[in-house]
Amino acid sequence: MFPTISQAFKMMQASERVGSKVHLPATEEAKACMSSIGHLEPAQVFRLQTAVAEPMQLRAGTFISARWPVIEMRPLQFAQEIVVELENRGVQVKDVRLEGNAVAACMDPAKSCTDLELVFCLAEVERRDLYTSREVLLDCLCQYLPKSLVDRERHMIAAAYVQKMMITPPQIQRSDEAWASFTLPGVSNSKSLHCKFAQVLARPQQLDEYGVQIILTDDQLQCFVAAQESGSRIEASKLPDLAFECLVGTPRDAVDLLTPAGASRRKSRKPLNPLQRPNFALAEERAQPHANGYMGKMCELVNGCAQVMSCACLCKGASPSTSSSTTELQTQDVSSVEVDQQELDSHVIAAEERDVTESPL
């Protein structure tokens, strides 16, 4: 229950005396709306295990005259080896995350995982750690090569297996860009592996499968690797509680967008009411009270003046039969005009006095 206004005021007064902050209670629904962390359901965790358990075959290339073999690996085991090697070289890894196709296949059973995107979140210490990640990636690739090719230079191995390599240069001092990305293509019927080493990432523009990242801690990564080595499914009692972070929006928005249940809820929502045409009759009724105000009185005054002037004109236009009657009519005309003029002045003065007394100013 939320505190009343008087209770909140007393809490604020007490906090001012003590010098502490006031923490008002919040409901669980409000906390969920403010948080960007959600949790996967058990069925989604099992689908994720199926998506990442399949071995990958990286495509071989040719450089100069050397023939490079196809590399077969398990992606999460390869990620674990990269994390161990980075920590051995003094680069701190906060966690490993999955995004893109793995998130879409995990949320929606109708979608398949065609590529695997791994994100290694590094501590933002030095920019040269991004170049260290390139050396670590190539050294870990050498563990899957024959002994005759292990001693090859690293740039030759990169030319053979790395299709795309991008590193933000240290000269660009931007607070929202510090990452390195490497793409290892697979054979025609295998997934491609995308490895991203990120210190600072720019916020996505929209919520999609790349705006949601599944977080894998060291223990959870080890749990998946152990299940892959044994070739068995993770037991329900030992199923890890996987969390995902929404870089845009809230977990509820992500569930509504990426899951079939959320899509059905979006379709069942009532559409917005269309814009209605303006009701001119209602507008005239609302404007009717203004007719009794200042403008209405002015119209009455003008109409009265017009009636007085029309009467005067009629009196001037009359043609009597005798001179005496003509003289009487002229004197009556002059007197009537004077009376009409006095009446007009009295109307004007009375209208001005009413306006002054009734004016809101």
Residue, then its C-alpha position, 0 to 999 in steps of 0.5 A: m500500500f502506498p502512503t497517504i499524502s500526510q504520511a508522505f509529508k511526515m516522512m519527508q519532514a523526518s528525513e530532513r531532520v535526520g538528513s537521509k533520503v526518503h524511499l517510498p515503497a514500490t509494487e512488484e509491477a513497477k519494479a519490473c517496468m523499471s528493470s531491464i533484466g528478465h529471466l528465461e523460462p525452462a522451455q526457452v533454456f532447453r531450446l537454447q541448449t539445442a541451438v548452441a550444442e551443434p558443432m560448427q565447421l569453419r570454412a577453410g580458405t587458401f592463402i598463397s600455396a597453403r591449403w587450410p583444413v576445415i576446423e570443427m569446434r563447439p562454440l561455447q567450448f571455444a568461448q570458454e577457451i577465449v575467456v581463460e586465455l584473456e584472463n591469463r593475459g590480464v584482460q578482465v571478462k565480465d560475462v559472455r552473452l548471446e544475441g541475434n539468432a540464438v535469442a530469436a530461436c530461444m524465444d520462438p520455437a518456429k525460428s532456427c539458429t543460422d548464425l551464432e553471435l557471441v559478445f564478450c563484455l570486457a572491463e573498460v580499462e585500456r583500448r589496447d585490450l581490443y587488439t589483445s582480443r584479436e591475438v587471443l582469438l587467433d591463438c585459440l584457433c591454432q589449437y584446432l589446426p594440425k601441427s604443421l600449420v600451428d607455426r604459421e604467422r598469425h596474419m596468414i591464419a587470419a586471412a584463411y579463417v577470418q572473413k571480417m575484422m573490425i576494431t575501433p581505433p584508439q584515436i577515436q575517443r568516443s564514450d559510446e564506441a569501443w569494440a572489436s568484431f570478428t566473423l568466422p564463416g562456416v561451410s554451406n550447411s554450418k553456422s557462422l561464428h561472430c565474436k564481438f569483444a566489447q568495452v562500450l557498445a552504442r545503444p540499439q535504435q530499436l528492440d529486436e533480437y539484437g536488442v536483447q542479450i542472454i547473459l552467461t556467467d562462468d558457472q552457467l557456461q561451464c554447465f552448458v559445456a559439460a552437457q555438450e561434452s557428455g552429449s546429454r540434456i541438462e537435468a531439470s533440477k540442475l537447469p541454470d536460471l538464465a537472465f537476459e538484458c534488454l538494451v532497448g525497452t523492458p523485458r515485457d516488451a521483448v516477450d511481446l515482440l519475440t515470443p508467439a504468445g506475445a504476438s497473439r496478445r498484440k493481435s488481440r488488442k483493440p485498435l485505436n479509435p479513428l479520428q472523429r470529424p468535428n461536430f460544428a453543431l456542438a461548437e455552435e451550442r458551446a458558443q451560444p452563451h457568448a451571444n449574451g455577452y459584450m458582442g450581443k449588447m453591441c448588436e442590440l445597440v446597433n439595431g436600436c440605432a438603426q430603428v431610430m434612424s429609420c423612423a427619422c427618415l420616414c418623418k422627413g419623407a412625409s408630404p403634408s397637404t397644407s402649410s400649417s400642417t407642414t410647419e407642424l410636421q417640421t417642428q414635430d420632426v425637429s423635436s422628434v429628431e432631438v428626442d431620438q438623439q437624446e434617446l440614442d445618447s442615453h442608450v450609448i451611455a447605458a451600454e458603456e456603463r454595463d460594459v464597465t460593470e460586467s467587464p472581467l478586468 
